[in-house]
Amino acid sequence: MGVEGIGARVVRKEDKRFITGKGRYVDDIKLLGMTHAHFVRSPHAHAKVKGIDSSAALKMPGVVAVLTGQQIVDDKVGNLICGWAITSKDGSPMKMGAWPAMAPETVRFVGQAVAVVIADSKNLARDAAEAVVVDYEELPAVADMQAAIKSGAPQLHPEASGNQVYDWVIGDEGATDAAFAKAANVVKLDVTNNRLAPNAMEPRAAIADYDAAEEHFTLYTTSQNPHVARLVLSAFYNIAPEHKLRVIAPDVGGGFGSKIFIYPEEMVALWASKKIGRPVKWTGDRTEAFLTDAHGRDHVTHAELAFDANNKITGLKVKTYANFGAYMSLFSSSVPTYLYATLLSGQYNIPAIHAEVIGVYTNTTPVDAYRGAGRPEASYLIERLMETAARQLKVDPAQLRRTNFITQFPHQTPVIMAYDTGDFNASLDAAMKAIDYAGFPARKAKAKSDGKLRGIGVSCYIEACGIAPSKAVGSLGAGVGLWESAEVRVNPVGTIEILTGSHSHGQGHETTFCQLVAERLGVPISQVSIVHGDTDKVQFGMGTYGSRSAAVGLTAILKAMEKMESKAKKIAAHALEASEADIVIENGEFKVTGTDKAIALPMVALAAYTAHNLPDGMEPGLKESAFYDPTNFTFPAGTYICELEVDPGTGKTSFVNFVAADDFGRLINPMIVEGQVHGGLVQGIGQALLEHAIYDASGQPVTASFMDYAMPRADDVPSFNLSHTTTLCPGNPLGIKGCGEAGAIGASAAVINAITDAIGKNNLEMPATPDRVWRTIHAA
Amino acid sequence: MYQTKYHRASSVDEAVSLFAKGSEAKFLAGGQTLLPVMKQRLASPSDVIDLGKIKELQGVELSGDTLTIKAATTYYDIMTNADVKKAIPAIAHLTSVLGDPAVRYRGTIGGSIANNDPAADFPAALLALGATVKTNKRSIAAQDFFQGLFSTALEDGEIITAVSFPVPAKAGYEKMRHPASRFALTGVFVAQTKSGEVRVAATGASQSGVMRVPAIEAALKANWSPSAIDSVSISANGLLADIHGTAEYRANLVKVMAQRAVAAAS
């Protein structure tokens, strides 16, 4: 490892501009003649749109146009799509209700757009939007999943009778039933996984700029995957063919999944820009973010775990209801199925698993992937079940896990996944040592004498990252491939540009990706720049989500680097009159091994471009590209243990210690990895203690601002005690597993297991607010 | 935010005359409630008259057994003021747990009590300490000043100039923070006057705003100690209930926060 190579704690290159306020976000971009859009949104959870009167708005100062849902339908802009086809157990395809970008006839959640006002300024657009008169006929609404599936419930879509999206199953039902029939003990648990609002720091935004002469669109947008946005906008929404649509995702202030999806607002901006002949900007405010960014989680599950007389798990049965909200968002269908039920085996050897997932429409904001996407729900369920089992079977919860750990790899679970490697005992050992697990009873007794209820909670999570390979996900219904692309451009003076199809919106790619180049070539990272987020610069890519950028994206860069190095070595060998096989790369030089003969990288690069003295038949230039399609998912795993105290008078939780022992395979930049784990843990703790997106029975959101929706703050969380155990991922040459979501996946179960341990009552839903904990303590 | 006209008044008299000229004028103190409400377009004053730079509304005075805090003094200035810390440390503590640093640098005591948010911290201090609200027209006893949710005895155009607190023998304030807003989910201010009278006020608990808690007052009058409250039962009737706290939970908090305030009182 060099000072800036793999494994070095290099300070983030991108932070200079972020910390000094010089980041360039969509809202910072101003185009000549730019107009501003403000959406007219439904105040009702379910209503017919009987008419829209724009006459008063159109007379207001600065108003350019008022456009409605009927117009966007008349112009044949396509309905929003869902990119993963799921088949129900009866063989029928998922039931997808039509979702036009603005509602022409029916609104199905509070915040759904029915019209847009375009004006010379943001404030003028907002003023005029208040003058647009929409005639709604209110319809009965249903926000609660259990209510929505009852007969007689208000129906959202004619395509989906009973508000059911699908009824999907996985696993062997017969084998699972047989395991339960023979079980020595059965542990049952009902669990709710609370709905979350993603709340990226930067709200979504878009600027659409139509060039009539070229019939060409440029879209600046807050996207985690600009190429996928261009693909969907071109192929499904009839906006423009791909070569006439450039999508730019500049600096993006956090996504957490919510910026994967193509939303109505950017579709409308593109369409409107062509209609009015001027650029159109839309920047959402925080209220719009709460109302329209795809929410996360929202499962209700009943699960049962069967044990033999030796406390070995023999079977798992799961039935989950997953709330989709009012429409199927872009990847919503895959989240409670292939990203959830395939992880239900956890870290355990479970011979038989059967899971059924019922997708349900409700009059609420659509639900889709949010940091972890399905895997937090699976991990929370299995880890709550294990804790419940330990209490019921009266065994130590850590020991019960150890008894059931998978220890042989590769391991084929009964739910598709084939775990490639891991050492679950190692991470459990590391976490138990870090928190002094053995000393806990004494600490609990001491806390009791101080009037505090102390608890400890274990969570052994596993996740599947770098979703792949394309052929496998395609066979399961995915509409896209899940490879990544890269291009390495060595400039004539030896500086290097790396083009990647992944996208950084906080992950630090501009630093970590350069570290790979520094490692291989021995050049300082200041000589390397990362290019991403522009479909005119990078040919294609799948973007950043699911902790895939290092495992998949960086491997693609490695493949391109290898090709480039191979050519550069030929050039160097030719110049040094040596054999190519004798050339080694060190400290930015190509050396003839065992001699003092060397040629510096800039001279090799210059030779490639002057082409005065290249080997016979070699093409000029030094630029290579690669596409990399992994052979399997990666499987980051680890153990989180949380020790906390509950104040019996108020129900308030205070952390004593939180230890995380993660196995992410090889770490490129440990400092950035720690930052990722910190952020993920805080989101997991946020879900466990604070966050909950709530609707009343009529579908009105109750938590549409930070006055009501509790985000975790620095003083809500402890200082984390992090460590790593390492098994290298065999699926990619760098041995990387991914670290972006682990904290959010593993933390919440550790917290709830600890609180329920502290209060001595097992049933406690998230978020464990002081009120809820106090009521649970004092319940009869 | 809708268009509005901003004025920076340099004296109370100027503020009053500016207010009279505006069709729907509003006074701006620290802006910690008015500005967010305006940004949400839930308020649309024709004129906003900023009281924040008026010199006569700034500062703290300790005179004998009376601590006077001028209306436009920020929470931060109150929290760090030596006279406040010496005379009524419970007020310094209250300001230290009020909102977050950004709120404390901008928000003012006058703005807080004029708004009378049912979960604001300061109304509990005024009520428990038997404070007097001074305006440009008169003096109003705290118990007459607070008149229910967001409602006070202030007349249209009347400006709070200061709040006078009799220095107590002992006082304490403890609150359970609202997890999202950091207002008081419930906060209790306890005070024992130099003549031995006990007053207890709770904020964030009642549907009708800040309230006295006679049962706890009686218990503490008999025995000023946290354990004196053990046997007191607080009814959940008439208490607030929302997603962050049931009425029963708030009733419990009134008791628990009162006990902790007594324990912390000095």
Interface residues (C-beta under 8 A of the other chain):
Chain A: N123 R126 D127 E130 T287 G649 T650 G651 K652 L690 H692 I694 V702 T703 F706 M707 D708 Y709 A710 M711 T769 P770 D771 W774 R775
Chain B: M1 Y2 Q3 Q40 R41 M176 P179 A180 S181 L185 I243 H244 G245 T246 E248 Y249 N252 L253 V256 Q259 R260
